[in-house]
Amino acid sequence: MTPEEVADLWVAFKNDPTNIPLRNQLVELYYPLLKHQAIMIKRRLPEQVELDNLVSAGVFGLMDAIDAFDLSRGVKFKTYCIQRMRGAMLDEMREMDWVPRLVRTHAKKLTRAIEKLTTLLGRKPTESEVMSELRITRRELEKMMLDVEVAVVKSLDEEYIENTSHAGAKYQSRVIRVPDYHTKEPQESARREDWLLTATRGLDRTDRLIVVLYYYSGLTMRSIGALLGLSESRVSQMHGAIITRLRSKYSVLQELPCR
């Protein structure tokens, strides 16, 4: 778009400020400038901050700048809108940051001290050296180290190199490295199923349900009693009798699987 066409577009929009298509044309025109500013800010922010979040916030700043821009002042719009876009991006980051400012300050202070000592010593400094550099006690150092852990967040969607020692390095998402303590191991599930089939063979329906519901489904004696129309104490008595019979019948079942 030529400068004359840009000027005509601005005049047309200011004569009809409720014209959304005209404003959208202006947003598209200055979008590359917005993207550039977002990239510049992203370079100084933690890696978990998404560029798309900065761009989205900057778009609102750009639209506000377009609505508020006064053509009669003779100021270049690029000069005017940059501050509005950057301000909108930084405001968005402040709202998203749940870590108190004092915690951020402690984290930065500790990080800078460690970097300084690492450069001077040629190795990672000890805790005593860090305490001496910052002139703090061990308790204060432990508090600052905890602040660093709180302030640093890793994205689960971030990709990393699984193995850099071979040519075929594999990129994976960090989320696959997070352990799921609620999911049972396949071997354990298979063992429990084999035990269930063996142990309940020959039991009547009620006894089998007690074993299945207690050891396999994880229900309490009270819940099982409610399902079977029995009291909790009665279910407990029946359970004890069942286990006694099973242990005498199957010598291999000396230890029941954990619930």
C-alpha positions in Angstrom: 0.0 0.0 0.0 1.4 3.4 -1.0 1.8 6.3 1.5 -1.1 8.1 -0.3 -3.4 5.1 0.1 -2.5 4.8 3.7 -3.3 8.4 4.3 -6.6 8.0 2.5 -7.4 4.9 4.6 -6.7 6.9 7.8 -8.9 9.8 6.7 -11.7 7.4 5.7 -11.6 5.6 9.1 -11.5 8.9 11.1 -14.5 10.1 9.2 -16.3 6.9 10.1 -14.7 5.5 13.3 -17.4 2.8 13.7 -16.5 1.2 10.4 -15.0 -2.1 11.5 -13.7 -3.2 8.1 -11.7 0.0 7.8 -10.2 -0.5 11.2 -9.4 -4.1 10.4 -7.5 -2.9 7.3 -5.4 -0.7 9.6 -4.8 -3.5 12.0 -3.6 -5.7 9.2 -1.4 -2.9 7.9 0.5 -2.5 11.2 0.4 -6.2 12.2 4.0 -6.8 11.1 5.1 -4.0 13.4 3.1 -5.6 16.2 4.7 -9.0 15.6 8.2 -7.5 15.6 7.6 -5.7 18.9 6.2 -9.0 20.4 9.4 -10.9 19.3 11.6 -8.2 20.9 9.8 -8.4 24.2 9.7 -12.2 24.1 13.5 -12.3 24.0 13.7 -10.7 27.5 11.0 -12.8 29.1 11.1 -16.4 30.6 10.8 -19.2 28.0 7.4 -20.3 29.2 5.8 -17.0 28.0 4.1 -17.8 24.7 4.6 -15.4 21.8 1.0 -15.8 20.8 -0.1 -14.4 24.1 2.0 -11.3 23.6 0.6 -10.9 20.1 -3.0 -11.3 21.3 -2.4 -8.6 24.0 -0.7 -6.4 21.5 -3.6 -6.5 19.1 -5.8 -4.9 21.7 -3.2 -2.2 22.3 -3.0 -1.6 18.5 -6.8 -1.3 18.2 -6.9 1.2 21.1 -4.1 3.2 19.4 -5.9 3.3 16.1 -9.1 4.5 17.8 -7.3 7.2 19.9 -4.8 8.4 17.2 -5.3 12.1 16.3 -4.3 12.9 12.7 -4.3 16.6 13.3 -1.2 16.4 15.6 1.1 15.4 12.8 2.7 12.6 14.7 3.7 9.4 12.9 1.4 6.5 13.9 4.2 4.0 14.2 5.9 6.1 16.8 2.6 6.5 18.7 1.4 2.9 18.5 4.6 1.2 19.6 4.2 2.4 23.2 0.6 1.4 23.3 1.3 -2.1 22.0 4.2 -2.7 24.3 2.3 -1.4 27.2 -0.6 -3.8 26.5 1.8 -6.7 26.2 3.5 -5.9 29.5 0.2 -5.4 31.3 -0.9 -8.8 30.1 2.3 -10.4 31.4 1.9 -8.7 34.8 -1.7 -10.0 35.1 -0.5 -13.5 34.2 2.4 -13.5 36.7 1.2 -15.0 40.0 4.6 -14.7 41.6 5.0 -11.8 44.0 7.5 -9.1 42.9 9.7 -9.7 46.0 10.0 -13.3 45.0 11.1 -12.3 41.5 13.7 -9.9 43.0 15.1 -12.6 45.3 15.3 -15.0 42.3 17.1 -12.5 40.1 19.6 -11.6 42.9 20.5 -15.2 43.5 20.8 -16.0 39.8 23.1 -13.1 39.2 25.3 -14.0 42.2 25.7 -17.6 41.0 26.5 -16.4 37.4 29.1 -14.0 38.7 30.8 -16.6 40.9 30.7 -19.2 38.2 32.5 -16.8 35.9 35.1 -15.8 38.5 35.7 -19.4 39.8 35.4 -21.3 36.6 33.0 -23.7 38.3 29.7 -23.8 40.1 30.0 -22.1 43.4 29.3 -23.8 46.7 26.5 -22.6 49.0 29.0 -21.1 51.4 30.5 -19.0 48.6 27.1 -17.8 47.5 26.2 -16.9 51.1 29.5 -14.9 51.4 28.8 -13.1 48.1 25.3 -12.1 49.1 26.2 -11.7 52.8 23.3 -13.8 54.0 22.7 -16.7 56.3 22.1 -20.3 55.3 18.4 -19.9 56.2 18.1 -16.8 54.0 19.8 -18.7 51.2 17.4 -21.6 51.5 14.5 -19.2 51.3 15.9 -17.5 48.1 16.5 -20.9 46.5 12.9 -21.8 47.2 11.8 -18.5 45.6 13.7 -19.5 42.5 11.9 -22.8 42.3 8.6 -21.0 42.6 9.4 -18.4 40.0 10.7 -20.8 37.3 8.0 -22.6 35.4 8.5 -25.1 32.6 6.0 -25.6 29.9 4.8 -29.2 29.4 4.4 -28.4 25.7 8.0 -27.4 25.4 10.1 -29.7 23.2 13.5 -30.9 24.3 16.1 -33.2 22.9 15.8 -36.7 24.5 19.2 -37.9 23.5 22.0 -35.7 22.3 24.7 -38.3 22.4 23.6 -39.8 19.1 23.1 -38.4 15.7 19.4 -39.4 15.8 18.4 -37.0 18.6 14.7 -37.3 19.3 12.6 -34.3 20.1 9.8 -34.9 22.6 7.3 -32.9 24.7 8.1 -32.6 28.4 4.6 -33.8 29.2 5.6 -37.4 28.5 8.2 -37.2 31.2 5.7 -36.4 33.9 4.9 -39.6 35.9 1.3 -40.6 36.4 1.1 -42.2 39.8 -2.6 -43.0 39.4 -2.1 -45.4 36.5 -1.2 -48.9 37.4 1.6 -50.7 35.8 0.5 -53.3 33.1 2.3 -56.1 34.9 0.6 -55.3 38.2 -2.8 -55.1 36.5 -2.2 -58.5 34.8 -1.1 -60.0 38.1 -4.2 -58.8 39.9 -6.5 -60.2 37.2 -4.8 -63.6 37.3 -5.1 -63.6 41.1 -8.8 -62.7 40.8 -9.6 -65.5 38.4 -7.7 -68.0 40.5 -8.9 -66.9 43.9 -12.6 -66.6 43.1 -13.0 -69.9 41.2 -15.6 -71.9 43.0 -16.9 -69.1 45.2 -20.6 -68.4 45.2 -21.9 -65.1 43.9 -21.9 -63.1 47.2 -18.5 -64.2 48.2 -17.1 -63.5 44.7 -18.6 -60.0 44.8 -17.0 -59.3 48.2 -13.6 -60.3 46.9 -13.9 -58.4 43.6 -15.4 -55.2 45.1 -12.9 -55.1 48.0 -9.6 -56.1 46.3 -10.2 -55.2 42.7 -12.6 -52.2 42.8 -11.2 -50.8 46.0 -14.6 -50.4 47.8 -14.8 -50.2 51.6 -16.6 -52.8 53.7 -19.4 -50.2 54.3 -19.9 -49.5 50.6 -19.9 -53.3 49.8 -22.5 -53.8 52.5 -24.7 -51.1 51.1 -24.5 -52.7 47.7 -25.3 -56.2 49.0 -27.9 -55.2 51.6 -25.6 -56.3 54.5 -24.2 -54.6 57.5 -20.6 -53.5 57.5 -19.7 -56.0 60.3 -21.4 -58.8 58.5 -19.4 -58.1 55.3 -16.2 -58.0 57.4 -17.0 -61.4 59.0 -17.7 -62.9 55.5 -14.5 -61.4 54.2 -12.5 -63.0 56.9 -14.1 -66.4 56.4 -13.5 -66.1 52.6 -9.8 -65.3 53.0 -9.3 -68.2 55.5 -10.9 -70.6 53.0 -8.8 -69.3 50.1 -5.5 -69.5 52.0 -6.2 -73.1 53.0 -7.2 -74.0 49.5 -4.4 -72.3 47.6 -1.0 -72.6 49.2 0.4 -70.1 46.7 -1.9 -67.3 48.0 0.0 -66.6 51.2 0.0 -62.9 50.5 -2.9 -61.0 49.0 -2.1 -58.3 46.4 -2.2 -54.7 47.7 -5.3 -52.8 47.1 
